[in-house]
Amino acid sequence: MKTSPDPRFDKNLKFYHNETKILKTIQHIHLIKIFEFFENCEKIKKNGEKQYFNAIIFELAANGDLFEFINSEKFSEDLARTYFHQLIEGFISNGEDLFFID
């Protein structure tokens, strides 16, 4: 789950709803699945204060995300090439006219 308590997130709600709707339709072994987007979730802190946030629910990445892995490991050029090919394959073979800009 990824959350965003940042109030600036709200001005992008339409974008996040649309992106989540599209990404929920994409299924590929090398792309993590997105299950749902929730807005205006409420959390009560230990001090009783309410905190509101938006949340995107992802498939569990048991070994962490790729960014964490890249920053924590030194790996060979061959392994880097393998991950790069898997990443590009996931983008290309989604079967949709979609562009990834992240």
C-alpha positions as CSV (number, residue, x, y, z in Angstrom):
1,M,0.0,0.0,0.0
2,K,1.2,3.5,-0.8
3,T,-0.3,6.4,1.0
4,S,-0.2,10.1,0.5
5,P,-1.2,12.4,3.4
6,D,0.0,15.4,1.3
7,P,-2.9,17.8,0.6
8,R,-1.5,18.5,-2.8
9,F,-2.4,14.9,-3.7
10,D,-6.1,16.0,-3.7
11,K,-5.7,18.2,-6.8
12,N,-4.6,15.1,-8.7
13,L,-7.5,12.8,-7.6
14,K,-8.9,12.6,-11.1
15,F,-5.5,11.6,-12.5
16,Y,-5.0,8.9,-9.8
17,H,-8.5,7.5,-10.4
18,N,-7.8,7.3,-14.1
19,E,-4.3,5.9,-13.8
20,T,-5.5,3.2,-11.3
21,K,-8.4,2.2,-13.6
22,I,-6.0,1.7,-16.5
23,L,-3.2,0.0,-14.5
24,K,-5.8,-2.5,-13.0
25,T,-6.4,-3.9,-16.5
26,I,-2.7,-4.6,-17.2
27,Q,-1.4,-8.0,-16.3
28,H,2.2,-9.0,-16.9
29,I,4.6,-11.2,-14.9
30,H,7.1,-8.4,-14.6
31,L,4.7,-5.6,-13.6
32,I,3.2,-5.3,-10.1
33,K,-0.5,-5.3,-10.0
34,I,-2.6,-2.4,-8.7
35,F,-5.8,-3.5,-7.0
36,E,-7.6,-0.4,-5.8
37,F,-7.4,3.3,-5.1
38,F,-9.1,4.7,-2.0
39,E,-9.5,8.4,-1.2
40,N,-10.2,10.2,2.1
41,C,-9.2,7.3,4.3
42,E,-9.2,8.1,8.0
43,K,-6.6,7.1,10.6
44,I,-6.7,7.9,14.3
45,K,-3.3,8.6,15.8
46,K,-2.3,7.6,19.3
47,N,-3.0,11.1,20.5
48,G,-6.6,10.9,19.1
49,E,-6.0,13.2,16.2
50,K,-7.5,12.2,12.9
51,Q,-5.3,12.0,9.8
52,Y,-6.8,11.8,6.3
53,F,-4.9,10.2,3.4
54,N,-5.4,8.5,0.0
55,A,-4.1,5.0,-0.6
56,I,-3.2,2.8,-3.6
57,I,-3.3,-0.9,-2.9
58,F,-0.6,-2.9,-4.8
59,E,0.3,-6.5,-5.1
60,L,2.7,-7.6,-2.4
61,A,6.3,-7.3,-3.5
62,A,7.8,-9.8,-1.0
63,N,11.4,-8.8,-1.7
64,G,10.7,-5.1,-1.8
65,D,10.6,-2.8,-4.7
66,L,13.1,-2.5,-7.5
67,F,14.2,1.0,-6.4
68,E,15.2,-0.3,-3.0
69,F,17.0,-3.3,-4.5
70,I,19.0,-1.1,-6.9
71,N,20.0,1.2,-4.1
72,S,21.0,-1.6,-1.7
73,E,22.8,-4.1,-4.0
74,K,25.7,-4.0,-6.3
75,F,25.1,-6.4,-9.2
76,S,26.7,-7.4,-12.4
77,E,26.0,-5.8,-15.8
78,D,24.4,-9.1,-16.9
79,L,21.9,-9.0,-14.0
80,A,21.2,-5.3,-14.7
81,R,20.6,-6.2,-18.3
82,T,18.2,-9.0,-17.3
83,Y,16.1,-6.6,-15.1
84,F,16.1,-3.9,-17.8
85,H,14.8,-6.4,-20.4
86,Q,12.1,-7.6,-18.0
87,L,11.1,-4.0,-17.4
88,I,10.9,-3.0,-21.0
89,E,9.1,-6.3,-21.9
90,G,6.4,-5.4,-19.3
91,F,6.0,-1.9,-20.8
92,I,5.9,-3.1,-24.5
93,S,3.7,-6.1,-24.1
94,N,0.9,-4.5,-22.2
95,G,-1.2,-4.6,-25.4
96,E,-2.5,-1.1,-25.0
97,D,-1.6,2.3,-26.4
98,L,-0.2,3.4,-23.1
99,F,2.9,5.4,-22.4
100,F,4.7,5.1,-19.1
101,I,6.4,8.3,-17.9
102,D,7.5,7.3,-14.3
